[in-house]
Amino acid sequence: MVVAGAIVVADMIGVGVFTSLGFQVKDIPSGFAILLLWMVGGIVALCGVFSYGELGAMFPRSSGEYNFLSRAYHPAFGFLAGWVSATVGFAAPVALAAMAFGEYGKSVFPGAPPLALAVAAVWLVSLVQLTGIRHSGTFQLIATILKVVLITAFLIAGFAIGEPQPVSFAPHPSDIGYVTSAPFAIGLVFVMYSFSGWNAATYIIGEIHDARQNLPRAMLAGTSIVLVLYVALNAIFLHTAPIDKLAGQLDVARISGSFIFGEIGGRVVSAMICVGLISSISAMMWIGPRVMMTMGEDIPALRIFSRRSIDGAPVYAILFQLAVATLMLFTRSFEAVLDFVQFALLFCSFFTVLGVIKLRITQPNLPRPYRAFGYPVTPVVFLLVTLFMMYYLAVDRPLQSFLGILIMASGLLIYAIFRKRDDAGSASPSPTHPSGRD
């Protein structure tokens, strides 16, 4: 359970929380409204946790949405989600996190090419994953603890030695206007992207001891820790740096660090983010290949990806994701892929949570070791916010959203091809059993 919780924390805390505030505070110059925005994002993520916890306890098998959608709707729907995740859904975020590591790493390793640092990070983490579950679990736990410790140290330093700014975190009547504004709603979209990863443990259910009990606990604990850290980080950014210096800026963490630590602030923050990104890359290189591995167990054409090493690592699945991520790094295609894969990922999450409601109605007698807290309010809250995010993407990025739909459609086409091939193979008489039966 501890490692599963660490994976949730590691997958969630990337660069989003260190870069989002500048664009939010530009239109919402209120300490209370900003912190409320991040709290709302965390609460919505917890609503998702409760629903995924119920499904994970009912169907304890690795691979996340591939498993859940297959069981709640149809294997074709599950394959669609698995196809997106296994091909680009994890490889693109891995490449993005690695490239961010390369950019921040320039401050820690002066003169080192960002691309070389990025590739080295992905390959180093992948080698650890290939050594097996025990070693990768230890590495993940250490990297995540170090990440949390560094962020906590940054928070303490900000409160202890940072010069307080004239910002109030207490509610004010004027905050009502900010909270009900369009920038607040749009800001929630980007806050939710920063919270993405709360479902990370569902991709490794098969490796969690007593998953029916420990999966919901791991997701709840991990998401709660991240919620507290996110609110505290944004409070520190606002507490230590003037709002006019943060507004419209991407590197708000560096700006805050320079006000806390002086000239070395940039290097301190860069080192902290680099450590955090290593744990994020490790988490995604662990959970992503489990989707392809599980698909390989179900689909003969992908059987090679189901093979594990003697230490439990899905070697071919890890190498496949490593190859795709490396290719994206060298071609810089991960930025474009991330743009159009977002809609597909939201689509799959939406129908996964909707599956909880569907199964409650259609199969009420199924064993449910864990039942979603706050049902049906919590699933509905998650569905409404996710629907809003999909609407925002469709309006703001129609081409990218359409390309995301095409990726999902290609998954259905490939599923149909695989099924036809499998059906043809099973219908062919075998040499030892002319009737085709055992």
N, C-alpha and C positions, 0 to 999 in steps of 0.2 A: 504493500500500500504506500509506503514512504517513497519508493522510487516512482510509482505511478503519479503520486502527487507532485513530485519533483518535475516529472515530464510536463504536467499541466502548467506549472509555474514557468518552466524554461521555454515552452512553446509560446506562451502568451506574452512574456516580456521581451519584446524586440526593440526596434527603433521607434515605434509609433508613439509611445509615451514621452520620448525625449524630443519629439519634433512637432507634435500636434498643437501644443498650447499657443504658439505664436499666431496661428491662423484663427484660433478660437477667440483669443483675447482681443483681437483686432475689432471684432464686432460685438463682443460680450465683455466689456471692461469692468467686470464685477467678480470679486473673489468668491463670493457665495455662489453665484450662478455657475461659475466654472467648476467648482468642486461638486456642486449638485449634478452637473452634466456628467462628470465621471462616476458619481455614485449611481446615477440612473443607468449608465452603461453597464456597471457591474451588476446591478440588480437584474437587468434583462439577461445578462450572461448566466446568472444563477437560475433564472427561469428556464433557460435551456438545459442547464445542468440537471435540474430535477427531472425533466422529461427524458433526457438521454440516460439518466440513472435508472429509470424504470425499464427502458428498453434493454439496457446492458445487463440488468439483473435477470430479465426474462430470457434473453438470448445471449448468453456469455460466450461470445466468439470474437476473435480479433477482426479488425478491418472497418470499424465505424459504420458509416452510412451504407457501405456495400452490404453488410450483414443486416442492418436494421430495415432498409428499404426492401431487401429481398424477402424478409420475413413478414413485413407489414403489408406489402403490395404484391410484388411479383419479382422473380429473379432478374428479369430484363431491366427493371427500374434500379435494382441493386447494382447490376453490371454498369449501367449508365453512370452512377455515382462513383463506382470503383474505377471505371475507365478514366474519369476526370482526375481523380486523386492519384492513381498509379502512374499516369503519364506526365501530367504537368502540375497537378494540384499541390504537390509537395516539392517537386523539383524546382519550380519557379520561386517559391518563398525561400528555399535553401540558397539558390543563386543570389537572390536579393540580399539576404542576411550576410552571405559571404562577401558580396561586393561592398556592403556597408562596413563589414569588418575591415576590408582593404582600405577604405577611405579613412575610417577612424584610426586604423593601424599606422597611417603615415605619421601621426603625431607621436606614437609610441616607438615606431621603427623608422626614423627619418631616412629618406632616400629609397625605401623599399617600394617597388611598383605595386599599386593597389590590386591589380589583377593577379599578380604572383601571390600576394598575401591571401587573396580570396580563394584561389585554387588550392593553396597549401592548407587552408583551414578546412575546406570540404574534404580533401583527401585524407588529412590527418584524422578527422572525426570518423570518416568511413572505415579507415583501417581499424580503429578502436571497435566499431560496430561489428566488423568481420571477425573479431576475436571471440565473440560469443556473448550470450546474455549476461553472464556474471560480471565480466569485465566492463561491458558497456553500461550496465546498471551502476557499477561503482563510479565510473567516470561521470555519468550523468548526475548522480547524487552529489559528488564533490563539486562539479562545475556549477550546479544550481545553488548549492549552499553558499559557494563563494560569491555568486551573483547577488544573492539576497543580502549577504554580509556587507558587500561593497555598497549596495544601494542604501542599506541601513546606516552605514558609516557616513555616507554623503548626506543623508537626512539629519543625522545628529550634528554634523559639522555645520550644516545650514542653519539650524536653530541655535547652535552654540556660538558660532563666530560670525555668522552672516549679519550684515547690517539691515535691520528691519525696514521695510518699505511702507509707505502710508496706504496699505491695502487692508480692507476689512473682510473677514470671512463670516461675519454675522449677517443674517438676512436684513434687507432694507426694502421698504415699499417699492422702490424703483426696480428691484430685481424681478418683480412680476412681469414687467415689460420684456426683460431679457429672456426669461424662462419660457414665455409664450411666443417668442419671435421665431422667424424662419431660420436665422443663423444658429439658434439653439438646436432646432430639429436637424439641420444639416450637420452641425457639429457632432450630433449623436451618431450619425453614420460613420464618421471617422473614429469616434471613440469606440464604437463597436468593432471596427477593424483592429484596433489596439487590443481589444479583449478576445479576439479570435484565437482559438487554441484551447478554450475551456473544455472542449470535448476530446482533447488529445489522448486521454487514457483509454477511450473506447476503442482505439486502434490496436491496443495491446492487451485486450481483456484476457486472451488465452494465456498470458504470462503473469497474470495477477493471481496471487493466492486467495482463494475464497472470494472470487470476483463478485458474486452476487451481493456480498456485504461490503467489500472493500472498494469496489469501483465507485459507487455513489459517494462514499466518504472521501476518496482521493480527489475526485472532481470538485466536491464541495470545499474541501480544505484548500486545494490549490487555487481555486477561483477566489475564495475569500481572502487569501494572502495577497493575491495580485490586486484585488480591489483596494485593500488598505494601502498597499505600496503606491498604487497609481494616484489615489487621492492625496497621500502624503507628499509624493514627488511634485505634483502640481502646486500644492500649497507652498512647498519650499521654493519652487521657481518664482512664484508670485511674491513670496516673503523676502527673497534676497535680491531680486532684480526689478528695476522700474518697469512698469507696464509699457511705457513708450519705447523702451529698449527691446522688449520681447515681441511687440506687435508686428506681425508680418514676417517674423524671422523663423527659419527652419531649425537652426541649431540652438534652441532655447536652453538645453542642458549645458552647453559650453558657455553661453552667456551667463547663466546662473553660477556656473563653476568659477568663472573669472571674477565675479563679485565676491564669492566666498573665499577662494584660495589665491586670488591675485593673478600674476602672470602665468603661474604653473597650472591654473585652473583648467585650461583647455586640455592639457595632457592628462590631468587627473581624471577628467570626465571621459576622455577618449579611452583610457585604459579600462575604466569601469564598464563602458559600453562594449568594448572588445571582449571582455570576459563574459559579459551577458550574451553576446552574439554567439560565442562558441557553444554555450549551453543550449541556445536556441537551435543552432545547426545540428547539434547532437540529437536533440529531441526529434527533429523532423527526419533526420537520417535513420532514426530508430523506428518511428511509427509509420512513415510512408511506405517502406518496403513490405510491411505486414499486410497492406491492402493487396498488393500484387501476389504475395505469398498465399493468402486465403483464396484469391481468385484462381490461382494455380491448382489449389486443392479441389476446386469445383469444376474447372474447365480443362479438359484434356489438352487442348491446344496450348495452354499456358502452364502445363504441368512442370516444366523445368524450374519455374519461379517458386514452386512449393518446396524445393529441396533445401534441407537445412544441413549445416555443418554438424560435426559431432558435439559442438558446444551450443547448438541451438540457433545459430545465426542463419537467416535465409540469404545465403551468399549471392545467388544469381539476382534476387530481387534488389539487394543492396547495390550490387554492381550496376544494375540497370538504372536505378535512380541516380547513382553517382555519374554515370555516363551522360544522362540527360541534363543534369545540373551543370556538369562541366561544359557541355556543348552550349548551354544557355549563357554561361559566363563568357566564353570566347566570342560568341556572336552578339552578346548584349541583347538577346531576344527576351530575356526574362521579364523586362519591364513591360513589353507589349503583351506577353502572355498573362502576366498578373492582371492587366487591365481587363482582359476579356474572360478570365477564368473566375473573377469575383462573382459575377451573376450566377454562374453555374453552381458555385459552392453555396451561395445563399439559397438557391433553388432547392438543392438537396437537403440543406438544414431545415428549410421550411417544411418540406414534406416528411422529413424524419419526425419532427415534433408533431406534425399533424397525424402521423401514424399512431402516436400514443392515444389520441382521441378516437381514431378509427378502431383500434384494437379494443379499447374500452367498450365500444358500442357493439362491434361485430363478434368479439371473442371475450366476453366478460369473465368467463370461467378459467382463462389461462392463469397458471400460477404466476404471481407477481411478488417475488421476495422483497422488492422495494416498490413503493407506490409514490408517484410524483407528488412532492409537497405542494400544497395549495391548488391542486387540481380542482376545477378546470381553469382557474384564473391564471396561474403561471404559464401554462402552455399558450393560452390566448394572448397574453402580454407579449410573449416571445414571437408569436406568429404575426401580430400586428406590427411590431417594430421591424421584423424581417421583411414583411410585405412592403413597408414604407421604404426600406433600403433598396429593395428590388425596383420599386417604382422610381426612386431617385436615380438609380443607375440607368434604367431604361430611358429616362428623360434626359439625363445629363450626358450619358455615353451610349447613345442608341446603337452605333456601329459595333462597339465592343460587346455590348449585351447580346446583339445578334450573333456575333462570332462565338460567344459563350454557348448560345443555343445550338449552333452548328456543331460544336465539340460534343455536346450531349447527344445530338442526332447521330453523329458518327459512331458514338458508343453503341447506340441501338443497332446500327447497321452491322457493326462488327459482331455484336452479340448474335444477330440473326445468322451471320455467316458461320460462326462457331457452332451454333445449335444445329444448323443444317449439316455441317460436317460431322458432328458427333452423332446425329441421328442416322446419317448414312453409314457411319462406321459400325454402329450398334446393330444395324439391320443386315449387314453383310455376314453371310455364313462363315464360321471359322473352320479351319482345316480339320480340327479334331471333333467339332460338333457341327455336322452338316446342317442341322436344323437351325443353327444360330442360338441354341439354348444350351444351358449347362444341365 
